[in-house]
């Protein structure tokens, strides 16, 4: 069954994967970890959501990452047609989470970084804010659906991409956490993207990119999200 989805898969994960699936790209080595069920729970917080402006101030910068990183310019807004084949869990979500783009939360901020030497390493951070209950429920549904099928196919503007997912044990940080490994294959090329999400109170942080970079910068990114303001 076909379903048109703009963002349930995570637009950043697809954006990271598509360049690496083009001719001349190299394949990132896959990593493995014990599978663990993420926690999905509201924490009863009454703190108000943060604005998109406040979220932007909590994003990593190239100075936070260290030498060798440059900010990747954001591409002009472009709404790709994304069709998912062979995954009932994603089919059940329909287009509801796509109405705001990305993961479906209106308050958001994003930044992506690449190495200035032209190598393939790339890291992207997305921050979202809403009530703790809405973040918990929404993220739980989205990441549950994304890992609900071990293999399926995605058509992006007519380009077929085979996707396999592996749920990973997320580090015990924040109030809730989710982690997965997505492997994208198209045109004989394969790339692996690790995606780890941490919810702390009314902020959801999603770090995506090369598995090594995500693991290395996760603590630093979360510390900046949660530092007192």
Residue pairs with C-beta under 8 A, 6 or more apart in sequence:
1 85
1 88
1 91
2 83
2 84
2 85
3 83
3 84
3 90
3 91
3 94
3 95
4 81
4 82
4 83
4 95
5 82
5 83
5 84
5 90
5 93
5 94
5 95
5 98
6 79
6 80
6 82
6 95
6 98
6 101
7 82
7 97
7 98
7 101
7 102
7 103
7 104
8 84
8 90
8 93
8 97
8 98
8 142
8 145
8 146
9 82
9 84
9 90
9 146
9 154
9 163
10 102
10 103
10 146
10 195
10 206
10 208
11 101
11 102
12 102
12 110
12 112
12 124
12 126
12 206
12 208
13 182
13 193
13 195
13 208
14 82
14 154
14 156
14 161
14 184
15 112
15 124
16 112
16 122
16 124
16 191
16 193
16 208
16 209
17 161
17 182
17 184
17 191
17 193
18 156
18 159
18 161
18 184
19 25
20 26
20 27
20 28
20 120
20 184
20 189
20 191
21 161
21 184
21 185
21 186
21 187
21 189
21 190
21 191
22 187
22 189
23 187
23 189
25 120
25 189
25 191
26 120
27 189
27 190
27 191
27 192
28 120
28 191
28 192
28 193
28 210
28 211
29 192
29 211
30 181
30 183
30 192
30 211
31 181
31 192
31 194
31 211
32 166
32 168
32 181
33 168
33 169
33 179
34 169
35 166
35 167
35 168
35 169
36 167
36 168
36 169
36 170
38 140
38 143
38 170
38 176
38 177
38 178
38 179
39 175
39 176
39 177
40 136
40 137
40 139
40 140
40 144
40 176
41 136
41 175
41 176
42 132
42 133
42 136
42 137
43 132
43 136
43 175
43 201
44 132
45 131
45 132
45 201
45 202
47 132
47 201
47 202
48 202
49 107
49 129
49 130
49 131
49 202
50 58
50 107
50 129
50 202
50 203
51 107
51 129
52 107
52 108
52 109
52 129
54 129
54 229
55 107
55 108
55 109
55 127
55 128
55 129
55 203
56 109
56 127
57 229
58 109
58 127
58 203
58 224
58 225
58 227
59 109
59 110
59 111
59 125
59 127
59 224
60 111
60 113
60 125
60 217
60 220
60 221
60 224
61 71
61 111
62 69
62 70
62 71
62 113
64 220
64 224
65 113
65 123
65 217
65 220
68 115
68 116
68 117
69 113
69 114
69 115
69 116
69 123
70 113
70 114
70 115
70 116
71 111
71 112
71 113
72 112
72 113
72 114
72 122
74 110
74 112
80 156
80 157
81 155
81 156
81 157
82 154
82 155
82 156
83 154
83 155
84 90
84 91
84 152
84 153
84 154
84 155
85 152
85 153
85 154
85 155
86 149
86 151
86 152
86 153
87 145
87 148
87 149
87 152
88 148
88 149
89 144
89 145
89 146
89 148
89 149
90 145
90 146
90 148
90 149
90 152
92 145
93 141
93 142
93 145
96 104
97 103
97 104
97 138
97 141
97 142
98 104
100 106
100 108
102 108
102 110
102 126
102 128
103 126
103 128
103 138
103 139
103 142
103 204
103 206
104 138
104 142
105 128
105 129
105 130
105 134
105 135
105 138
105 204
106 130
107 128
107 129
107 130
108 126
108 127
108 128
108 129
109 126
109 127
110 124
110 125
110 126
110 127
111 124
111 125
112 122
112 123
112 124
112 125
113 122
113 123
113 124
114 121
114 122
115 121
115 122
120 210
121 209
121 210
121 212
121 213
122 209
122 210
122 213
123 207
123 208
123 209
123 210
123 213
123 214
123 217
124 207
124 208
124 209
125 205
125 206
125 207
125 208
125 221
126 205
126 206
126 208
127 203
127 204
127 205
127 206
127 225
128 135
128 203
128 204
128 206
129 135
129 202
129 203
129 204
130 138
130 202
130 204
131 202
132 175
132 199
132 201
132 202
135 199
135 202
135 203
135 204
136 175
136 176
136 199
139 176
139 178
139 197
139 199
139 204
140 176
140 178
143 178
143 180
143 197
146 165
146 180
146 182
147 165
147 166
147 167
147 180
149 165
150 164
150 165
150 166
151 162
151 163
151 164
151 165
152 163
153 160
153 161
153 162
153 163
154 160
154 161
154 163
155 161
159 186
160 186
161 184
161 185
161 186
162 184
162 185
162 186
163 182
163 183
163 184
163 185
164 182
164 183
164 185
165 180
165 181
165 182
165 183
166 180
166 181
166 183
167 179
167 180
168 179
168 180
168 181
168 194
168 196
169 179
170 177
170 178
170 179
170 196
170 197
170 198
171 177
171 179
171 196
171 218
173 198
173 200
173 218
173 219
173 222
174 198
174 199
174 200
174 205
174 222
175 199
175 200
175 201
176 198
176 199
177 196
177 197
177 198
177 199
178 196
178 197
179 194
179 195
179 196
179 197
180 194
180 195
181 192
181 193
181 194
181 195
181 211
182 192
182 193
182 194
182 195
183 190
183 191
183 192
183 193
184 190
184 191
184 192
184 193
192 211
193 208
193 209
193 210
194 208
194 209
194 210
194 211
194 214
194 215
195 206
195 207
195 208
195 214
196 206
196 207
196 208
196 214
196 218
197 204
197 205
197 206
197 207
198 204
198 205
198 218
198 222
198 225
199 205
200 222
200 225
200 226
203 225
203 226
205 221
205 222
205 225
207 214
207 217
207 218
207 221
208 214
